[in-house]
Amino acid sequence: MLSRLCPDLFSLAPGLAPPLTVSSPPQNALLSLAETVPRPLQRVRPGAAGWPTPTMWDSLKQQVGGRLIPVYSPLANCQADVDSATCQELLKNIHNPYFIGDQPGLTQTLGWVGAWTTAPSAYAVEAASASDIAAAVNFARENHLRLVVKGGGHSYQGTSNAPDSLLVWTRHMREVTLHPSFVPQGCDRKIAPQPAVTLGAGCIWMDAYQAVTTRAGQYVQGGGCTTVGVAGLVQSGGFGSFSKHYGTAAAGLLEAEVVTADGKIRIVNACRDADLFFALKGGGGGSFGVVSKLTLRMRELPQWFGAAIITIEAASDDAYRRLLRQFLSFYRDQLFNDHWGEQIHVQGDNTLEIRMVSHGLDGDESKRMWQPFLDWLSHAPQDYTLDGPTIVASLPARHWWDVEFQNKLHAGVFVVDPRPGAGPTDAWWGGDGAQCGQVLYGYESLWLPALLLEGKSQDRLVDALFAASRHWDVELHFNKGLAGAPAEAIAGARDTATNPVVLDSFALAIIAGGTHSAYPRVRGHEPDVNLARNRAIAINQAMNELRKVAPYRGAYVSESNYFEKGWQYSFWGMNYPRLQEIKRKYDPDGLFFVHHGVGSDEWSDDGFTRVAKR
């Protein structure tokens, strides 16, 4: 449904969302459908009756030590005058994730055509502690305000963004504490002490990796993108480059400090409020409370991390089909294990890009493993061409996120924040830059079962991938399917809220598109609506080819279609009824709302009007 909030280019594009052809979940998958009530509850907006008075806002400001600020969007400078110096300065920085993260009125993705547009809250609490968060939660509840939470601000769904709202902004809560021997509170003699790290809700994964890996020589399971927020990723499940070995980030959560809708600051773990603890492990960020800090398990770091980077161009459609079949067979026989993660790109121009990473293998071991596949290619030079250098190599794992070390090996591996005063490790992977400041046209995901790698099913998968690539490029993220992972990783993920289909999936297919050179509501620079519509349709058509061989498989909540049908089943499967009950217990009035979050089906699309009762 189109946004009702912003009368701009996005919301004035009727019918932009393409009709989706999606396999429906089983009829018994979704329970407890809400009933319509005759008098919906309304949250209040600025200027409406009940909006807090200046005196009331000043009282909140005093409670949070002066850290209540009005919020504006830096894009407003360009909307007023695109040639102004302030606008040009913004456009120079708009693709710097650290710059965007420092702006309470911006989000990493600027919008999704036909779905949502980045827009500033009315006010923000720059939280420095759980007490600040509790004050904001209480104020929002007592005054019937729309509440929104932002740490990293990387949500493709716009869940850290809502106009006319009060924002809890955790950006500055970035303390990191390492524990050589941690036991969750109340778990003495129940859980053995283990190494752990406590991270403030404003931490991004580069903060965690610098402290845990580069400096301490250990590992914590987090996200692949260095500027993604720690708290949001864990609450959504959380996959990283090495999840095929270590499992999900949510499975590594040992304890969380969280403010619930009643304003209470709780310490939750397997021994305290265990039901809420379960919900925070993959049940979706922003739905159950505001997390102020998390404690995650630290793991042993292997000696080596590595990469395999290979780009292959096929001379014909038939050659491309053979290439896909050969690679999938090679993957099944040699790479379908906890040593290999990340992705391949199946492209419509008959190019296969391999961008994979390895865990625990030195360079010689990796090269020996890949040599049969490279030999197969070399025997058909008329059919296959290697585009660019072929890299199969490893480096000491401790230096994987070591910015200086990596950039000395290969310039541009990391891009460092060029702004004055930025730290030397304020950096992001060079390949992630296009995601910052982007506007999406479409984004879909689907878990693929491991059975598709076997026998005639593999032929069906090859046909589906080829057919899909005729509509749009397909990415297979092997680290986001846990089939082939160690038993410990499988068991850990099973004890989270993530859709259980991840356990027998060998990969997550992602098909997405957008632009990083268009800016919502900036005259002359708006996204092309017709182009967006056509590309969204093509993305959906491509994914429908994969749905033919993998129906009812669900999608990953953080990387999914804004217009996902049956999203409750897609994101959480049979865990959804349990999550509903937890939501009702800790947030009975629905204070916490995000698009397609647990309980959001009881509210209007903008989260301002209650349309169903519990």
C-alpha positions as CSV (number, residue, x, y, z in Angstrom):
1,M,0.0,0.0,0.0
2,L,1.3,3.5,-0.8
3,S,2.4,5.8,2.0
4,R,-0.3,8.1,3.4
5,L,2.3,10.3,5.1
6,C,4.2,12.2,2.5
7,P,2.5,13.9,-0.5
8,D,5.5,13.5,-2.7
9,L,6.7,11.7,-5.8
10,F,6.6,8.3,-4.1
11,S,3.1,8.5,-2.7
12,L,1.7,10.1,-5.9
13,A,2.5,7.0,-7.9
14,P,-0.7,5.0,-7.9
15,G,-0.3,1.4,-8.7
16,L,3.5,1.5,-8.5
17,A,3.7,-1.7,-6.4
18,P,3.7,-4.6,-8.9
19,P,1.1,-7.4,-8.5
20,L,2.9,-10.2,-6.8
21,T,2.7,-13.9,-7.7
22,V,3.6,-15.5,-4.5
23,S,2.8,-19.0,-3.2
24,S,0.5,-18.7,-0.3
25,P,1.5,-20.3,3.0
26,P,-0.4,-23.3,4.3
27,Q,-3.8,-22.4,5.7
28,N,-3.0,-23.3,9.2
29,A,0.3,-21.4,9.3
30,L,-1.1,-18.1,10.6
31,L,-3.3,-18.1,13.7
32,S,-5.3,-15.6,15.7
33,L,-6.3,-13.2,13.0
34,A,-7.4,-9.9,14.6
35,E,-11.0,-8.7,14.6
36,T,-12.0,-5.2,13.4
37,V,-13.1,-2.8,16.1
38,P,-15.6,0.0,15.5
39,R,-13.5,2.8,17.2
40,P,-9.8,2.6,16.3
41,L,-7.3,4.2,18.6
42,Q,-5.4,7.1,17.1
43,R,-1.8,8.2,17.9
44,V,-1.4,12.0,17.8
45,R,0.5,14.2,15.3
46,P,1.9,17.7,15.6
47,G,-0.9,20.3,15.7
48,A,-3.5,17.8,16.7
49,A,-5.4,17.8,19.9
50,G,-3.3,16.0,22.5
51,W,0.1,16.8,21.0
52,P,2.4,17.6,24.0
53,T,2.8,21.2,24.9
54,P,6.1,23.0,24.8
55,T,6.2,22.7,28.6
56,M,5.8,19.0,28.4
57,W,8.5,18.6,25.8
58,D,10.8,20.8,28.0
59,S,10.1,18.4,31.0
60,L,11.2,15.5,28.9
61,K,14.3,17.4,27.8
62,Q,15.2,17.9,31.5
63,Q,14.7,14.2,32.2
64,V,17.2,13.2,29.5
65,G,19.8,15.7,30.5
66,G,19.1,18.1,27.6
67,R,19.4,15.5,24.9
68,L,16.1,16.1,23.3
69,I,16.5,17.7,19.9
70,P,14.2,18.7,17.0
71,V,14.9,16.7,13.9
72,Y,15.3,17.9,10.3
73,S,16.2,16.2,7.1
74,P,19.4,17.4,5.4
75,L,17.7,16.6,2.1
76,A,15.5,19.7,2.8
77,N,18.5,21.8,1.8
78,C,18.4,20.3,-1.7
79,Q,14.6,20.4,-1.9
80,A,14.9,24.2,-1.3
81,D,17.8,24.9,-3.7
82,V,19.7,22.1,-5.3
83,D,22.5,24.5,-6.3
84,S,23.1,25.8,-2.8
85,A,26.4,25.2,-1.0
86,T,24.6,23.2,1.7
87,C,23.0,20.9,-0.8
88,Q,26.2,20.3,-2.6
89,E,27.9,19.5,0.6
90,L,25.2,17.0,1.4
91,L,25.5,15.3,-2.0
92,K,29.2,15.0,-1.5
93,N,28.6,13.0,1.7
94,I,25.3,11.2,0.9
95,H,27.1,7.9,0.0
96,N,29.3,8.0,3.2
97,P,27.6,5.6,5.7
98,Y,29.3,7.3,8.6
99,F,27.9,10.7,7.6
100,I,24.4,9.3,7.2
101,G,24.7,7.5,10.6
102,D,25.5,10.8,12.2
103,Q,22.2,12.4,10.9
104,P,19.1,11.7,13.0
105,G,17.0,12.8,10.1
106,L,18.4,10.4,7.5
107,T,18.5,6.7,6.9
108,Q,21.0,4.5,5.0
109,T,18.4,3.7,2.4
110,L,16.6,6.9,1.3
111,G,13.4,5.1,0.4
112,W,11.6,2.6,-1.7
113,V,9.7,3.8,-4.7
114,G,5.9,3.3,-4.0
115,A,6.6,2.2,-0.4
116,W,8.3,4.7,1.8
117,T,10.5,7.8,1.9
118,T,13.1,8.8,4.5
119,A,11.5,11.5,6.6
120,P,12.5,13.2,9.9
121,S,10.8,12.6,13.2
122,A,9.5,15.6,15.1
123,Y,11.9,15.1,18.0
124,A,14.7,12.8,19.0
125,V,16.1,11.7,22.3
126,E,19.8,11.3,21.8
127,A,20.0,8.4,24.3
128,A,23.1,8.0,26.5
129,S,21.6,5.4,28.8
130,A,18.7,3.0,29.4
131,S,17.2,5.6,31.7
132,D,17.1,8.1,28.7
133,I,15.3,5.4,26.7
134,A,12.9,4.7,29.5
135,A,12.0,8.4,29.7
136,A,11.3,8.5,26.0
137,V,9.2,5.3,26.1
138,N,7.1,6.6,29.0
139,F,6.6,10.0,27.3
140,A,5.5,8.3,24.1
141,R,3.1,5.9,25.9
142,E,1.5,8.6,28.1
143,N,1.0,11.0,25.2
144,H,0.0,8.5,22.5
145,L,2.9,9.3,20.3
146,R,4.3,7.2,17.4
147,L,7.7,5.9,18.6
148,V,10.5,4.9,16.4
149,V,14.0,3.5,17.2
150,K,17.2,4.0,15.2
151,G,20.7,2.8,15.8
152,G,22.5,2.0,12.5
153,G,19.5,3.0,10.4
154,H,20.1,0.3,7.7
155,S,16.5,-1.0,7.4
156,Y,15.4,-1.5,3.8
157,Q,11.8,-1.5,5.1
158,G,12.1,2.0,6.6
159,T,11.5,0.6,10.1
160,S,13.8,3.2,11.7
161,N,11.9,6.0,10.0
162,A,8.6,7.7,10.7
163,P,7.5,11.3,10.3
164,D,5.5,13.0,13.1
165,S,7.2,10.6,15.6
166,L,9.4,10.6,18.6
167,L,12.8,9.0,17.8
168,V,14.9,7.1,20.2
169,W,18.3,7.6,18.7
170,T,20.9,5.2,20.1
171,R,23.8,6.3,17.9
172,H,26.0,7.5,20.7
173,M,25.7,4.4,22.9
174,R,28.8,2.8,21.5
175,E,30.6,1.4,24.5
176,V,32.3,-2.0,24.1
177,T,33.3,-4.2,27.1
178,L,35.1,-7.6,26.8
179,H,34.5,-10.3,29.4
180,P,36.9,-13.2,29.8
181,S,34.4,-15.2,31.8
182,F,30.7,-14.1,31.5
183,V,27.6,-15.7,33.2
184,P,24.2,-14.1,32.5
185,Q,22.5,-12.7,35.5
186,G,20.5,-15.3,37.4
187,C,22.2,-18.2,35.5
188,D,24.8,-19.2,38.1
189,R,25.3,-22.9,38.0
190,K,23.0,-23.1,35.0
191,I,25.2,-21.7,32.3
192,A,29.0,-22.1,32.2
193,P,31.2,-19.0,32.1
194,Q,32.4,-18.1,28.6
195,P,34.1,-15.2,26.8
196,A,31.7,-12.5,25.8
197,V,31.4,-8.9,24.6
198,T,28.9,-6.3,25.7
199,L,28.0,-3.7,23.1
200,G,25.9,-0.6,23.4
201,A,22.9,-0.3,21.1
202,G,24.5,2.3,19.0
203,C,27.5,0.1,18.1
204,I,28.0,-0.9,14.5
205,W,29.8,-4.1,13.5
206,M,33.1,-2.4,12.8
207,D,33.1,-1.3,16.5
208,A,32.7,-5.0,17.5
209,Y,35.2,-6.4,15.0
210,Q,37.9,-3.9,15.9
211,A,37.6,-4.7,19.6
212,V,37.1,-8.5,19.4
213,T,39.1,-9.5,16.4
214,T,41.7,-6.9,15.4
215,R,42.7,-6.1,19.0
216,A,41.7,-9.2,21.1
217,G,42.2,-12.0,18.5
218,Q,38.8,-13.6,19.0
219,Y,35.5,-13.7,17.0
220,V,32.0,-12.5,17.4
221,Q,29.3,-13.4,14.9
222,G,27.9,-10.3,13.3
223,G,27.0,-8.8,10.0
224,G,29.0,-8.6,6.8
225,C,28.5,-4.9,6.3
226,T,30.7,-3.0,8.8
227,T,28.2,-0.1,9.3
228,V,25.1,-2.1,10.1
229,G,23.9,-1.6,13.7
230,V,24.6,-4.4,16.1
231,A,21.2,-4.3,17.9
232,G,19.1,-4.3,14.8
233,L,20.9,-7.2,13.1
234,V,20.8,-9.4,16.2
235,Q,17.0,-8.8,16.7
236,S,16.4,-9.7,13.0
237,G,18.4,-12.9,13.2
238,G,21.7,-11.8,11.7
239,F,23.9,-13.4,9.1
240,G,27.5,-12.6,8.4
241,S,30.2,-13.8,6.1
242,F,31.1,-16.7,8.3
243,S,27.6,-17.8,9.5
244,K,28.0,-21.1,7.7
245,H,30.5,-21.9,10.5
246,Y,29.3,-19.9,13.5
247,G,25.6,-19.7,12.9
248,T,23.5,-16.5,13.3
249,A,24.2,-13.5,15.4
250,A,20.9,-14.0,17.3
251,A,22.1,-17.5,18.4
252,G,25.1,-15.8,20.0
253,L,23.0,-13.5,22.2
254,L,23.6,-14.3,25.9
255,E,21.9,-11.3,27.5
256,A,20.2,-8.0,26.7
257,E,19.3,-4.9,28.5
258,V,15.9,-3.8,27.1
259,V,13.3,-1.2,27.9
260,T,9.8,-2.5,27.5
261,A,6.5,-0.6,26.9
262,D,5.9,-0.1,30.6
263,G,9.2,1.8,30.8
264,K,10.8,-0.9,32.9
265,I,14.5,-1.6,32.3
266,R,14.9,-5.3,32.1
267,I,17.9,-7.7,32.0
268,V,16.8,-10.6,29.9
269,N,18.5,-13.9,29.2
270,A,17.8,-17.6,29.2
271,C,17.1,-17.4,33.0
272,R,15.2,-14.1,33.2
273,D,12.2,-13.3,31.1
274,A,13.2,-16.1,28.8
275,D,10.2,-15.6,26.5
276,L,11.2,-12.0,25.8
277,F,14.8,-13.1,25.4
278,F,13.6,-15.6,22.7
279,A,11.7,-12.8,20.9
280,L,14.8,-10.6,20.8
281,K,16.7,-13.4,19.1
282,G,15.3,-12.9,15.6
283,G,11.8,-11.7,16.3
284,G,12.4,-8.4,14.6
285,G,13.8,-5.1,15.8
286,G,11.5,-2.4,17.2
287,S,8.6,-4.7,18.0
288,F,9.2,-5.9,21.6
289,G,11.1,-3.1,23.3
290,V,14.1,-0.8,22.9
291,V,17.4,-2.7,23.4
292,S,20.1,-0.6,25.1
293,K,22.9,-3.1,25.2
294,L,23.6,-6.7,24.2
295,T,26.1,-9.3,25.4
296,L,27.2,-11.7,22.7
297,R,29.3,-14.9,22.9
298,M,32.9,-14.6,21.7
299,R,34.3,-17.5,19.7
300,E,37.7,-18.9,18.8
301,L,39.3,-17.2,15.8
302,P,40.8,-19.5,13.2
303,Q,44.3,-18.8,11.8
304,W,43.0,-18.0,8.3
305,F,40.2,-16.2,6.6
306,G,40.2,-16.1,2.8
307,A,38.4,-15.3,-0.4
308,A,37.7,-16.7,-3.9
309,I,37.0,-14.0,-6.5
310,I,36.3,-15.3,-10.0
311,T,34.3,-13.8,-12.9
312,I,33.4,-16.1,-15.8
313,E,31.7,-15.0,-19.1
314,A,29.9,-17.7,-21.1
315,A,29.8,-17.4,-24.9
316,S,26.2,-18.7,-25.3
317,D,23.1,-19.6,-23.4
318,D,23.9,-23.3,-23.6
319,A,27.4,-22.7,-22.3
320,Y,25.9,-20.6,-19.5
321,R,23.6,-23.4,-18.5
322,R,26.4,-25.9,-18.4
323,L,28.5,-23.4,-16.3
324,L,25.7,-23.1,-13.8
325,R,25.3,-26.9,-13.6
326,Q,29.0,-27.4,-13.2
327,F,29.3,-24.8,-10.5
328,L,26.4,-26.2,-8.5
329,S,27.8,-29.7,-8.7
330,F,31.2,-28.4,-7.6
331,Y,29.6,-26.4,-4.8
332,R,27.7,-29.5,-3.6
333,D,30.8,-31.7,-3.6
334,Q,33.5,-29.3,-2.4
335,L,32.1,-26.1,-0.9
336,F,28.9,-27.2,0.8
337,N,30.4,-27.1,4.3
338,D,31.2,-24.6,7.0
339,H,34.4,-23.5,5.3
340,W,32.7,-21.5,2.6
341,G,30.3,-18.6,2.7
342,E,29.1,-15.5,0.9
343,Q,27.8,-15.4,-2.6
344,I,27.6,-15.9,-6.4
345,H,25.8,-13.6,-8.9
346,V,23.9,-15.2,-11.7
347,Q,23.7,-12.4,-14.3
348,G,21.5,-11.9,-17.3
349,D,24.5,-11.3,-19.6
350,N,25.6,-14.9,-19.1
351,T,28.2,-13.9,-16.5
352,L,28.8,-15.8,-13.3
353,E,30.5,-13.8,-10.5
354,I,31.9,-15.8,-7.6
355,R,32.5,-13.7,-4.5
356,M,33.0,-16.3,-1.7
357,V,34.9,-16.3,1.5
358,S,36.6,-19.1,3.4
359,H,37.0,-20.0,7.1
360,G,40.0,-21.9,8.4
361,L,41.8,-22.7,5.1
362,D,45.2,-21.4,4.1
363,G,45.8,-20.2,0.6
364,D,47.3,-23.5,-0.7
365,E,44.3,-25.5,0.6
366,S,41.9,-23.1,-1.0
367,K,43.7,-23.2,-4.3
368,R,43.8,-27.0,-4.4
369,M,40.0,-27.0,-3.6
370,W,39.2,-24.7,-6.5
371,Q,41.6,-26.2,-9.1
372,P,39.3,-28.8,-10.5
373,F,36.7,-26.2,-11.3
374,L,39.3,-23.9,-12.9
375,D,40.6,-26.9,-14.9
376,W,37.1,-27.6,-16.2
377,L,36.9,-24.0,-17.4
378,S,40.3,-24.1,-19.1
379,H,39.2,-27.2,-21.1
380,A,36.6,-25.1,-22.9
381,P,38.3,-21.8,-23.9
382,Q,35.8,-21.3,-26.7
383,D,32.9,-21.3,-24.2
384,Y,34.4,-19.5,-21.2
385,T,36.5,-16.4,-20.5
386,L,37.8,-15.3,-17.2
387,D,37.2,-11.6,-16.8
388,G,39.7,-9.9,-14.6
389,P,42.1,-11.5,-12.1
390,T,41.3,-14.8,-10.5
391,I,42.0,-14.5,-6.7
392,V,42.0,-17.5,-4.4
393,A,43.9,-16.5,-1.3
394,S,43.9,-16.3,2.5
395,L,45.3,-14.0,5.1
396,P,45.6,-14.1,8.9
397,A,42.1,-13.9,10.3
398,R,43.1,-11.3,12.8
399,H,43.6,-8.9,10.0
400,W,40.3,-9.4,8.2
401,W,38.9,-6.1,9.5
402,D,42.3,-4.5,9.9
403,V,41.9,-1.5,7.7
404,E,45.5,-0.5,7.3
405,F,46.7,-4.1,6.8
406,Q,44.0,-4.8,4.1
407,N,44.6,-1.6,2.2
408,K,48.3,-2.2,2.1
409,L,47.6,-5.5,0.4
410,H,45.0,-4.2,-2.0
411,A,44.2,-0.5,-2.2
412,G,40.5,0.2,-1.8
413,V,39.5,-2.9,0.0
414,F,38.2,-0.6,2.7
415,V,37.0,3.0,2.1
416,V,37.9,5.2,5.0
417,D,35.6,8.1,6.1
418,P,37.3,11.1,4.6
419,R,35.8,13.7,6.8
420,P,38.0,15.7,9.2
421,G,38.1,14.0,12.6
422,A,37.1,10.6,11.4
423,G,39.0,7.7,13.0
424,P,41.3,5.4,11.0
425,T,39.0,2.4,11.4
426,D,35.8,4.3,10.4
427,A,35.7,2.3,7.2
428,W,33.4,0.2,5.0
429,W,34.1,-2.5,2.4
430,G,34.7,-1.0,-1.0
431,G,31.9,-3.1,-2.5
432,D,29.3,-1.8,0.0
433,G,29.4,1.8,-1.0
434,A,26.5,1.7,-3.6
435,Q,24.1,0.6,-0.8
436,C,24.5,3.9,1.0
437,G,22.1,6.6,0.0
438,Q,20.3,4.3,-2.4
439,V,16.6,4.3,-3.4
440,L,15.1,0.8,-3.9
441,Y,12.9,-0.3,-6.8
442,G,12.4,-3.8,-5.5
443,Y,14.0,-6.3,-3.1
444,E,13.0,-10.0,-2.6
445,S,14.5,-13.0,-0.9
446,L,13.8,-16.8,-0.8
447,W,15.4,-19.6,1.1
448,L,16.4,-22.5,-1.2
449,P,16.3,-26.1,0.3
450,A,19.4,-28.2,0.1
451,L,17.5,-30.9,-1.7
452,L,17.7,-28.8,-4.8
453,L,21.4,-29.6,-5.0
454,E,20.6,-33.3,-5.5
455,G,19.9,-35.4,-8.7
456,K,17.3,-34.1,-11.1
457,S,16.4,-31.4,-8.6
458,Q,19.7,-29.7,-9.5
459,D,18.7,-29.6,-13.1
460,R,15.4,-27.9,-12.1
461,L,17.4,-25.4,-10.1
462,V,19.7,-24.7,-13.0
463,D,16.7,-24.1,-15.2
464,A,15.1,-21.8,-12.7
465,L,18.3,-19.8,-12.2
466,F,18.7,-19.4,-15.9
467,A,15.1,-18.4,-16.4
468,A,15.2,-15.9,-13.5
469,S,18.4,-14.3,-14.8
470,R,16.5,-13.5,-18.1
471,H,14.4,-11.1,-16.0
472,W,17.0,-9.8,-13.4
473,D,20.3,-10.8,-11.8
474,V,20.1,-13.4,-9.0
475,E,22.4,-13.6,-6.0
476,L,22.8,-16.8,-4.0
477,H,24.1,-16.1,-0.4
478,F,25.4,-19.4,0.9
479,N,26.2,-18.0,4.3
480,K,22.5,-17.2,4.8
481,G,21.4,-20.8,4.7
482,L,22.6,-23.1,7.5
483,A,22.4,-26.5,5.7
484,G,26.0,-27.7,5.8
485,A,26.8,-25.9,9.1
486,P,28.0,-27.7,12.2
487,A,25.5,-29.2,14.5
488,E,26.2,-26.5,17.1
489,A,25.3,-23.8,14.7
490,I,22.1,-25.6,13.7
491,A,21.1,-26.1,17.3
492,G,21.7,-22.4,18.2
493,A,19.6,-21.2,15.2
494,R,16.8,-23.6,16.1
495,D,16.6,-21.8,19.5
496,T,15.8,-18.5,17.8
497,A,12.7,-16.9,16.3
498,T,14.1,-17.1,12.7
499,N,12.0,-19.1,10.3
500,P,13.1,-22.7,10.8
501,V,13.4,-23.3,7.0
502,V,16.8,-21.6,7.3
503,L,18.1,-24.8,8.9
504,D,17.7,-27.0,5.8
505,S,18.4,-24.2,3.2
506,F,21.8,-24.1,1.5
507,A,21.4,-20.5,0.4
508,L,19.2,-17.4,0.5
509,A,18.4,-16.1,-3.0
510,I,18.3,-12.3,-3.2
511,I,17.0,-10.4,-6.2
512,A,17.0,-6.6,-5.8
513,G,17.5,-3.3,-7.7
514,G,17.5,0.4,-7.2
515,T,19.6,3.5,-7.8
516,H,22.1,5.5,-5.8
517,S,21.8,8.6,-8.0
518,A,18.3,9.8,-7.2
519,Y,17.0,11.8,-4.2
520,P,13.3,11.8,-3.1
521,R,11.5,15.2,-3.4
522,V,14.6,16.9,-4.8
523,R,13.3,18.6,-8.0
524,G,15.1,17.3,-11.1
525,H,16.7,14.4,-9.2
526,E,13.7,12.3,-8.2
527,P,13.6,8.6,-8.9
528,D,12.2,7.6,-12.3
529,V,8.8,6.2,-11.3
530,N,8.1,4.4,-14.6
531,L,11.6,2.8,-14.6
532,A,11.1,1.8,-10.9
533,R,7.8,0.2,-11.8
534,N,9.2,-1.8,-14.6
535,R,12.2,-3.0,-12.7
536,A,10.1,-4.0,-9.7
537,I,8.0,-6.1,-12.0
538,A,11.1,-7.7,-13.5
539,I,12.5,-8.5,-10.0
540,N,9.2,-10.1,-9.1
541,Q,9.1,-12.2,-12.3
542,A,12.7,-13.4,-11.6
543,M,11.8,-14.5,-8.1
544,N,8.7,-16.3,-9.3
545,E,11.0,-18.5,-11.4
546,L,12.7,-19.6,-8.2
547,R,9.4,-20.0,-6.3
548,K,8.5,-22.7,-8.9
549,V,11.2,-24.9,-7.4
550,A,11.1,-23.6,-3.8
551,P,7.4,-22.9,-2.8
552,Y,6.5,-22.0,0.8
553,R,10.2,-21.4,1.7
554,G,9.8,-18.0,3.3
555,A,12.0,-14.9,3.2
556,Y,14.6,-13.2,5.5
557,V,12.9,-10.4,7.4
558,S,15.8,-7.9,7.0
559,E,16.2,-8.5,3.2
560,S,12.7,-8.9,1.9
561,N,9.9,-7.4,-0.2
562,Y,8.1,-4.4,1.4
563,F,4.9,-5.8,-0.1
564,E,5.5,-9.4,1.1
565,K,2.3,-11.5,1.1
566,G,1.8,-13.7,4.1
567,W,4.8,-12.0,5.8
568,Q,4.1,-13.5,9.2
569,Y,4.7,-17.0,7.8
570,S,7.5,-15.9,5.4
571,F,9.6,-14.3,8.2
572,W,8.9,-16.5,11.2
573,G,7.1,-19.6,10.0
574,M,5.4,-21.5,12.9
575,N,7.2,-19.3,15.4
576,Y,4.8,-16.4,14.7
577,P,2.0,-17.4,17.1
578,R,4.5,-17.7,19.9
579,L,5.9,-14.2,19.0
580,Q,2.3,-12.9,19.0
581,E,1.8,-14.1,22.6
582,I,5.1,-12.5,23.7
583,K,4.1,-9.3,22.1
584,R,0.7,-9.2,23.9
585,K,2.4,-9.9,27.2
586,Y,5.1,-7.2,27.0
587,D,3.4,-4.6,24.8
588,P,-0.4,-5.1,25.2
589,D,-1.2,-1.7,23.8
590,G,1.1,-1.9,20.7
591,L,3.4,1.0,21.6
592,F,6.1,-0.5,19.4
593,F,5.3,-0.7,15.7
594,V,7.3,-1.4,12.6
595,H,6.2,-2.3,9.1
596,H,5.5,-6.0,8.9
597,G,6.7,-6.5,12.5
598,V,5.0,-8.8,15.0
599,G,1.6,-7.3,15.8
600,S,1.7,-4.7,13.1
601,D,-1.3,-6.2,11.4
602,E,-3.4,-4.6,14.1
603,W,-2.4,-1.1,12.9
604,S,-2.7,1.0,9.8
605,D,0.3,1.0,7.5
606,D,1.7,4.2,9.1
607,G,1.3,2.9,12.6
608,F,-1.0,5.7,13.7
609,T,-4.4,4.1,13.7
610,R,-5.5,0.9,15.6
611,V,-7.6,-1.2,13.2
612,A,-7.9,-4.4,15.1
613,K,-8.1,-5.5,18.7
614,R,-6.1,-8.2,20.5
